[in-house]
Amino acid sequence: MDANYFDLSDDTPVYVISVAAQLSGLHPQTLRQYDRLGLVCPGRTAGRGRLYSTRDIVQLREVQRLSQEEGINLAGIKRILELENEALRLREEVHRLRAEMQMVKALIRYELPPGA
């Protein structure tokens, strides 16, 4: 079977809390606390159980690293994550706008008569 058969991305929530805890090296109760604080917000099953994605696991590890190695409190970590997400969103927007600008330039060149 092809590895892409299920078409899973890094954002696809697939790991139940016990597996996510094991993969992240954290206690399940820590994952619940991070969810309550809005640090890592997993997907939900129909029965409201938490499902974590690969991206969530990476973020859990980063929260733990910032807390343990850098000594940053959870409120500070939340702000760092918010700013990183905003920076990513803005980079994506700049990329989209540049592509749009290139398309407009191409249309202008195509529509202008020679020598205009």
C-alpha positions in Angstrom: 0.0 0.0 0.0 1.3 3.5 -0.9 2.4 5.7 2.1 0.2 8.5 0.7 -2.9 6.2 0.6 -4.5 7.9 3.6 -3.5 11.4 2.5 -2.5 12.5 6.0 -0.8 15.8 6.5 1.1 17.0 9.6 -2.1 18.8 10.6 -4.3 15.6 10.5 -5.4 14.8 14.1 -4.8 11.0 14.5 -3.2 10.4 17.9 -5.2 9.8 21.0 -4.0 11.6 24.2 -2.1 8.5 25.6 -0.1 8.1 22.3 0.5 11.9 22.1 1.7 11.9 25.7 4.1 9.1 24.9 5.4 10.7 21.7 5.9 14.1 23.4 7.4 12.7 26.6 4.7 14.4 28.7 2.1 13.2 31.1 -1.5 13.2 29.7 -2.6 15.6 32.4 0.0 18.1 31.1 -1.5 17.8 27.7 -4.9 18.5 29.1 -3.5 21.5 31.0 -1.9 22.9 27.8 -5.2 22.4 26.0 -7.1 24.3 28.7 -4.5 27.2 28.5 -4.7 27.3 24.7 -1.1 26.4 24.2 -1.8 23.3 22.1 -5.3 22.8 20.8 -5.9 19.3 19.5 -8.8 18.2 17.3 -11.8 16.4 18.9 -13.5 13.2 18.2 -17.3 13.0 18.0 -17.3 12.0 21.7 -15.1 15.1 22.5 -11.9 13.1 23.1 -8.7 14.8 22.1 -6.9 13.9 18.9 -3.4 15.2 18.3 -1.6 15.8 15.0 2.1 15.5 14.2 2.3 19.3 14.3 0.6 19.3 17.8 3.3 16.8 19.0 6.1 19.1 17.7 4.4 22.0 19.4 4.1 20.1 22.7 7.8 19.4 22.6 8.5 23.1 21.9 6.3 24.2 24.8 8.2 21.8 27.1 11.6 23.0 25.8 10.8 26.6 26.3 9.5 25.9 29.8 12.3 23.6 30.9 15.4 24.8 29.0 14.6 28.5 28.6 12.7 29.0 31.9 9.8 30.8 30.2 6.5 30.6 32.0 3.3 29.3 30.3 1.9 32.8 29.7 5.1 33.8 28.0 5.1 30.6 25.9 1.5 31.3 24.8 2.5 34.8 23.6 5.6 33.4 21.8 3.4 30.8 20.0 0.8 33.5 19.1 3.5 35.7 17.6 5.1 32.8 15.7 1.7 31.9 14.3 1.0 35.5 13.3 4.5 35.8 11.6 3.7 32.6 9.7 0.3 33.9 8.6 1.9 37.2 7.5 4.6 35.4 5.5 2.0 33.3 3.7 0.0 36.5 3.0 3.1 38.2 1.5 3.7 35.1 -0.6 0.1 35.2 -1.9 0.3 39.0 -2.6 3.6 38.6 -4.5 2.1 35.9 -6.7 -1.0 38.1 -7.3 1.2 41.1 -8.1 3.2 39.0 -10.7 0.0 37.9 -12.3 -1.2 41.5 -12.6 2.1 42.6 -14.0 1.9 39.8 -16.6 -1.7 40.9 -17.5 -0.6 44.5 -17.9 2.3 43.6 -20.2 0.0 41.4 -22.2 -2.8 44.0 -22.6 -0.6 47.1 -23.4 0.0 47.7 -27.0 3.7 47.9 -28.1 5.3 51.3 -27.4 2.6 52.3 -24.9 
